[in-house]
Amino acid sequence: MGTGIKKGDVNKIVLAYSGGLDTSVILKWLQETYECPVVAYAADIGQDEDWDAVRSKAMDTGACEVFIQDLREEFIRDYVFPMFRANAIYEGVYLLGTSIARPLIAKEQIEIARKTGADAVSHGATGKGNDQVRFELTFMALEPDIKIIAPWRFWDLNSRNKLIDFAKAHNIPVPVTKSKPYSMDANMLHISYEGGILEDPWAEPPEDMFVWTRSPEAAPDTPSYIEIEFKMGDPVAINGERLSPAALFSKLNELGAENGIGRVDLVENRFVGMKSRGVYETPGGTILRTAHMAIESITLDREVMHLRDSLIPRYAELIYYGFWFAPEREMLQKMIDESQAGVNGTVRLKLYKGNCQVVGRKAEKSLYMPDFATFEEDEVYSQADAEGFIRLQGLRLRIRSMVEKKQ
């Protein structure tokens, strides 16, 4: 994609723009290479940015229009919450903070292309990572005829020094601050750190790298207790206060970060084939997943839970690989959402020095029946029934043993 697209093939391009060195250079490079207008588009999904400065820089670099879209509520409501209804987790550790943001960013990019009459889209993802796949699969799913330009896969500006030289030659401001020795990506769900000093999987991340969460050692010496109320699998209130999806999630992030919750250091398998070391901060997401699993434990039928759980690795893979808008993900989502109809109730959590402990759960239609589960005397369960149950469960095991003894 992009390599076969020449000057004259496109009339207008929408670029996913951050205001950083890479996308600022790409903005100017697209104008020079294709000699057509370029629209700069930035998505606000909760990262800490000076959006006025981003807009000014894009205009100064030659963008014909600049769109800065506030997608925070949509991100949490329509992407993060549906994913957490599934308790999705990739390779047992990663809460998919970057993965789940990309389809929304790309969907909005397509909508801006339609609005502005653009016939091409462009992004700054490299040819080594997962993001190129996530962006482009979304483009293809939503606008099959759109032209896709991925400069990193075919241009010759393939080093930081070349990018800086190009920027200086075109009067694009280059940050004079010392560059961070790693790469960061942030949104409301997480901050990720990759590359640079983290490429040695034996090296512990320096404490001053983390910009969001306190270290567990520096977290308060007194635990915080919180209660999260759920309706149909989604959190709707904290400590009795009903909040919008983005406001609620921001509050969870604040509580988690204060208490040193949500740091993860992992080596993951990228979709393109190599292993990559990543360090993540996901405070609110860590709390939400713990709480959601707790409310499910008293409201979800055993077989429904086990069937859904058997599909989590596949569902998480689809998100990690970029197939959010694929029919198989949509089909799984319908099944997951159906399972959540009765997931209503409240969970109490204890947050303390990096730990998120469930200490209480209640629901109006709880499937937990003390009368059945009690170790004390009861009148609803005949323990003698267990003998036949066990004999039938063990029948095939006895038969196999009998056959082996005969031989």
Secondary structure as UniProt FT lines:
FT   TURN            3..4
FT   TURN            7..8
FT   STRAND          13..16
FT   HELIX           21..34
FT   STRAND          38..44
FT   HELIX           51..60
FT   TURN            61..62
FT   STRAND          65..70
FT   HELIX           72..75
FT   HELIX           76..80
FT   HELIX           81..85
FT   TURN            86..87
FT   TURN            91..93
FT   TURN            97..100
FT   HELIX           101..116
FT   STRAND          120..122
FT   TURN            127..128
FT   HELIX           131..142
FT   TURN            144..145
FT   STRAND          147..149
FT   HELIX           151..153
FT   HELIX           160..169
FT   TURN            170..171
FT   STRAND          183..186
FT   STRAND          191..194
FT   HELIX           196..199
FT   TURN            201..202
FT   HELIX           207..209
FT   HELIX           216..218
FT   STRAND          224..231
FT   TURN            232..233
FT   STRAND          234..238
FT   TURN            239..240
FT   STRAND          241..242
FT   HELIX           245..258
FT   TURN            259..260
FT   STRAND          263..269
FT   TURN            271..272
FT   STRAND          275..281
FT   HELIX           283..299
FT   HELIX           302..321
FT   TURN            324..325
FT   HELIX           327..339
FT   TURN            340..342
FT   STRAND          345..352
FT   TURN            353..354
FT   STRAND          355..362
FT   TURN            364..365
FT   HELIX           370..373
FT   TURN            383..384
FT   HELIX           385..406
//
